[in-house]
Amino acid sequence: MALALNKLSARGVTAITKPGRHGDGGGLYLVVDKSGAKRWVFLYRRNGSLREMGLGGLKSVTLARARELAGEARVSLQAGVDPIAAKNNAPVSVPKFGDAADDFIEAMKPQFRNAKHIAQWEMTLREYAAPLRPKRVDQITTADVLEVLKPYWLTKPETASRLRGRIERVLDAAKAQGHRSGENPALWRGHLDKLLPKRRKLSRGHHAAMPYEDVPAFIAALRQREAMAARALEFTILTAARSGETFGAIWKEFDLEAALWVVPAERMKAGREHRVPLTPRAVEILTELAELGAGPDAYVFPGQKEGRPLSVMAMEMILRRMKVDATVHGFRSSFRDWAGEETVFSREVAEAALAHVVGDETERAYRRGDALEKRRKLMAAWASYCEPKKPGNVLEMKQARRAS
């Protein structure tokens, strides 16, 4: 079907005052801004996305000239060339950082340790490096990299360091493919080390933790929030899980009748399967979510985008909104402090609940079980302690201390 062209007239475009787009046909539009300014744009689709190419203002570009430019753009499209890239005299083959990152991960998958390692790379370059993803790899500058790193450099130094290294590797690969030249803007030695302060060496294990005495009141406040992230955070606290284990949880990992969550080895930091006993409140949270309906491979705590889990920052943002000076990971420390100071459960049982590796290889070889039933009692005592206290109820902590 032939394109309907030349709908506007030279006299008509001067008389149009209504803000918005006014089509001439074939993708050419006269845009009238709210200020009254008029400009020409060419709209087209490229790789499923709608793109807008500016052709100039009405004062400098006549209707006839705008039609010529639109015609050239259509010819480029028919030849498989992006009109904007042709206009900038840039090779259309230069990928955006997001595409380059995805391609790099796909190419490197055979050398990654396990699926969890792959997921960490994907999450880091999707979430934390989000501002870089729409930029062409040959246009990324040191300023762009600093913009991504600075929000996390002092608050999450380990994460920021990994993020920098992964950006550097993606851009190195892009250079090797001929998509960029010059120094890598994410290079540390002799470059970013002159622009960013040195990281604190002892960054691991120092996550801000809430005193365990404050956890019940915090959970009471948390239950007043209806957000999916609030349910995910409460579940994470009750199970003493790592946030990544919660975000990546899918329904087939759970047996609600047996009150058991089995996290597969590939999703665990230690690379070993971890069985998590579920308390009645944890099961209640899952049951409420299950009523929404989802398949066995669906995420238990889904994000806003279909087929994706909650954002890695979702639970941290809940804490920020509640003005809580603690991290999600810090609640594992709260649990460990409570178990050590308020109960008589053994160190080995508490460490097993955190999926920590305890002892040398010989000791672990002789300790074949995972103390599931002992851990079930421990987690029941923790859930009882975390339950918001009713006035006058002073027995629960004593019961937890006597548990064994």
HUKA-V602976 format. One record per residue. N is the residue number from 1. SS is DSSP state (H for helix, E for strand, - for the rest). Layout:
n/ss
N/SS
N/SS
This chain:
n/ss
1/-
2/-
3/-
4/-
5/-
6/-
7/-
8/-
9/-
10/H
11/H
12/H
13/H
14/H
15/H
16/-
17/-
18/-
19/-
20/E
21/E
22/E
23/E
24/E
25/E
26/-
27/-
28/E
29/E
30/E
31/E
32/E
33/-
34/-
35/-
36/-
37/-
38/E
39/E
40/E
41/E
42/E
43/E
44/E
45/E
46/E
47/-
48/-
49/E
50/E
51/E
52/E
53/E
54/E
55/E
56/E
57/E
58/-
59/-
60/-
61/-
62/-
63/H
64/H
65/H
66/H
67/H
68/H
69/H
70/H
71/H
72/H
73/H
74/H
75/H
76/H
77/H
78/H
79/-
80/-
81/-
82/-
83/H
84/H
85/H
86/H
87/H
88/-
89/-
90/-
91/-
92/-
93/-
94/-
95/-
96/E
97/H
98/H
99/H
100/H
101/H
102/H
103/H
104/H
105/H
106/H
107/H
108/H
109/H
110/H
111/H
112/-
113/-
114/-
115/H
116/H
117/H
118/H
119/H
120/H
121/H
122/H
123/H
124/H
125/H
126/H
127/H
128/H
129/-
130/H
131/H
132/H
133/H
134/-
135/-
136/E
137/H
138/H
139/H
140/-
141/-
142/H
143/H
144/H
145/H
146/H
147/H
148/H
149/H
150/H
151/H
152/H
153/H
154/-
155/-
156/-
157/H
158/H
159/H
160/H
161/H
162/H
163/H
164/H
165/H
166/H
167/H
168/H
169/H
170/H
171/H
172/H
173/H
174/H
175/H
176/H
177/-
178/-
179/-
180/-
181/-
182/-
183/-
184/-
185/-
186/-
187/-
188/-
189/-
190/-
191/-
192/H
193/H
194/H
195/-
196/-
197/-
198/-
199/-
200/-
201/-
202/-
203/-
204/-
205/-
206/-
207/-
208/-
209/-
210/-
211/-
212/H
213/H
214/H
215/H
216/H
217/H
218/H
219/H
220/H
221/H
222/H
223/-
224/-
225/-
226/-
227/-
228/H
229/H
230/H
231/H
232/H
233/H
234/H
235/H
236/H
237/H
238/H
239/H
240/-
241/-
242/-
243/H
244/H
245/H
246/H
247/H
248/-
249/-
250/E
251/H
252/H
253/H
254/E
255/E
256/-
257/-
258/-
259/-
260/E
261/E
262/E
263/E
264/-
265/H
266/H
267/H
268/-
269/-
270/-
271/-
272/-
273/-
274/E
275/E
276/E
277/E
278/-
279/-
280/H
281/H
282/H
283/H
284/H
285/H
286/H
287/H
288/H
289/H
290/H
291/-
292/-
293/-
294/-
295/-
296/-
297/-
298/-
299/E
300/-
301/-
302/E
303/-
304/-
305/-
306/-
307/-
308/-
309/E
310/-
311/-
312/-
313/-
314/H
315/H
316/H
317/H
318/H
319/H
320/H
321/H
322/-
323/-
324/-
325/-
326/-
327/-
328/-
329/-
330/H
331/H
332/H
333/H
334/H
335/H
336/H
337/H
338/H
339/H
340/H
341/H
342/H
343/-
344/-
345/-
346/-
347/H
348/H
349/H
350/H
351/H
352/H
353/H
354/-
355/-
356/-
357/-
358/-
359/-
360/-
361/H
362/H
363/H
364/H
365/H
366/H
367/-
368/-
369/-
370/-
371/-
372/H
373/H
374/H
375/H
376/H
377/H
378/H
379/H
380/H
381/H
382/H
383/H
384/H
385/H
386/H
387/-
388/-
389/-
390/-
391/-
392/-
393/-
394/-
395/-
396/H
397/H
398/H
399/H
400/H
401/H
402/H
403/-
404/-
